[in-house]
């Protein structure tokens, strides 16, 4: 009987140990992560405050991407704080001159004890004891970074050298082949470091190897910059190089390296897919939050409201995150909204047969000859376009008798949204087909890859100046003033 109990206990211990070896799958939670701990006092110089910092998952880009706080220690050196994380993410802990990273888990508690005196003798990882969620992983995370077994740090160092033009001098062979041999050597060296250190557990080993795979891939497109385009003497040679690079990226993605669930941890703060030339397979646990992060970036950083199709995607594919994303979208919508009661807006249309014509610009301008024109190409989802309308409103009212304001959207904008907005915006409004818009773009002497685009037309119908982007009202008036004379 005693033997049976002992065996059962050993089995439970083994199962518990195994459960902690691997990183749990990332999942969304509305509950905050909890970080607690104790700093063992070390004489009169013992700290009384610790500082925490995290990057917010799927941040809005509206200034709240970085979360930070200061937490006071009680008389025993203890603390406990809620961290508004909705996904597992790394938190930087700073105590006096010491700092380290650990992963926190929404709805769960991560705890540590730090012995500063022991740190001075044996190092940081020996002085830290983790408890709660991910204890072994967090211990290994600190241990590995302390010993330089840090793939992220190694690749970021390479990236910095590349950006500074220093990597070229370090390559044994200044060529495309030399660059990739160099990267292969780095990748193998990192894997060897991870495999040969017996103090590292399975969870961190999986994590570090996933970092290695991801960061290696992120370096592929920058070969030309690293070797300073050595050997590309003409356009044909460069085109051939670009094709080889695309092929190499495709080869890297062939085994769907990003479908590894551990990559959810790796990619969370840097979900860069710009170099992937084939469909990317992401872990199911990551997919929703990746989409949320992209939408938040669009709303907050690019000031682009969600389109009707994107709103549908949020509501149908992101049941756990829809309220968060839609709230940010509504906030931007409110920021851009204003009411114009002056009635200086009217809907216009091109004459019949104007679809796709090569002289569409002259057709648009013809009714306004004899007075300067400001063409404003915009779309309803473009927050910056709408902000420009709002900021220009009073000035347009003032200049209405001296210059025509002609506002051009396209069928890329939802028709109902366009109809609801244009009464607020001074000027004549046209809604072009995609073909008409493309024809107009071909006639403009400026970058037409985005909106807003402004085109100043002289009274005789010739283009005075065309430019993209909105700065502020003062810059716009400097552009407009010459045509008013």
Secondary structure, DSSP 8 states (H G I E B T S, - for coil): -HHHHHHHHHHHHHHHHHHHHS-------SS-EEEEEEEE--GGG--SEEEEEEE-TT--SSS-SEEEEEEE--TTSEEEEEE--SS-EEEEEEETTEEEEEEE-BTSEEEEEEEHHHHHHH-HHHHEEEEETTHHHHHHHHHHHHTT--HHHHHHHHHHHHHTT-HHHH-SS-SHHHHHHHHHHHHHHHHHHHHH-TTS-HHHHHHHHHHHHHHHHHHGGGHHHHTTTTT--SHHHHHHHHHHHHHHHHHHHTT-GGG-TTHHHHHTT----TT--S-----HHHHHHHHHHHHHHHHHTS-B---HHHHHHHHHH-TTTHHHHHHHHHHHHHHH-----S--EEE----TT-TT-TTHHHHHHHTTTTSEEEEEE--TTBHHHHHHHHHHHHHHHHHTTTEEEEEEEETTS-HHHHHHHHTTS-EEEEEE-HHHHHHHHHT-SS--SSS-EEEEE-TTS-EEEEEE----HHHHHHHHHHHH-
